[in-house]
Amino acid sequence: MKKICFVTAARSEYTPLRWIMQDLANSKQCEFQLLVTGGHLMKNQGETIQQIVKDGFVISEIIDAEIDDATQVTIAEAMGRLACMISQAFCRLSPDYVVVLGDRYELLPICSTAFIMGIPIIHISGGDITTGAIDDGVRNAVTMLAAYHFPGTEQAAENIARMRNSKENIWVVGEPGLDAFNRLKLMTRRELAEELKLDIHKKWVLMTYHAETKQSLIYNLAAVRNCLEALEQIEECKDCQVIVTYANADYGGKQINEALEEKAVENGNMFKVLPALGQHRYLSCMRQVSFVIGNSSSGIIEAPFLGIPVINIGERQQGRYQCNNVVQCGTSKEEIVQGIRQGIKKKKKKVVDDSKYWGDGHTSEKVTKILLEKVMADGLF
């Protein structure tokens, strides 16, 4: 029986991986392994390893590389530690395949180690373009190291084939994060209001702003403060409550989170700041809000599935297809105000409905079927 090892290092990639993990963990055709590291172990990221355990997964290995996102140097040092520790874990587990998703920087030591050790890499959600962040380079590096590819869209598949000069072992399956809409019973507005201590009668807004990793700390702090001030000052949001989740563990994330907490202290009636919501609460909130604002990929990929207006700030997602529900704006307060006003006017449906551009919500079924019937049965490795 083949052993398939999933490695997750951040909430942003665990959320879409969850359903594929669940399907393979329940399968009797392979041995499921799970390795947890990175931001999942960090207090300032919400210690999301607890959510993984709550979801029912048995963790094979926990690797604490003591990630410190205070500076680019401390992040790079942690990646060196992670490479050493991941090699030892792979020796103990002896996986036949390693599965990763997306473009987080933690994938560099994880995938380079697997590649050197001759363990075939299965990469999910490759082939996208996000020129405004270092994620773009990470994603493409993993593409070149991986043996099997499960992109979300036809365009992403074409990008992978062009980079690798081959169409072999590429399957277009849609983005797995959308599966939650078919697999989870989302919380009601009343349940969210009670759990998050929100006013059920007010309009809600969902905000997540991650550092643009190709920009300076000064740029990122100015952008997030402009966003917070725009929400405070614009007349259309005067009676709103804003649910804000922490930035990822990128350089600048720590300082962004400090700015968010400062604003929550200053204006706690409007801003509810949380390290993490977890997939269930996050998507439940997304369904209930008037609009989503920030620069998270969830606004680009998940929100269109619900038709929720999105104000996407800055260049972090530059290069990704933007559905009709998305309003793109700059990082100045004036541009964000204008973006919010445009977003509020957005209708849920357009003449051209591209809400399913990123997938149909059945990606995990497709990936599991291909892995069990083609990849693990093909005898190539």
Buried (B, 14 or more C-beta within 10 A) or exposed (E): EBBBBBBBBBBBBBBBBBBBBBBBBEBEBBBBBBBBBBBBBBEBBBBBBEBBEEBEBEBBBEBBBEBBBEEEEBBEBBBEBBBEBBBEBBEEBEBBBBBBBBBBBBBBBBBBBBBEBEBBBBBBBBBBBBBBBBBBBBBBBBBEBBBBBBBBBEBBBBBBBEBBEEEEBBBBBBBBBBBBBBEBEBBEBEEBBEEBEBEEEBBBBBBBBBBBBBBEBEBBBBBBBBBBBBBBEBEBBEEBBBBBBBBBBBBBBBBBBEBBBBBBEEEEEBBBBBBBBBBBBBBBBBBBBBBBBBBBBBBBBBBBBBBBBBBBBBBBBBEBBBBBBBBBBBBBBEBBBBBBBBBBEBEEEEEEEEBEBBBBBBBBBBBBEBBBEEBBEEEEE
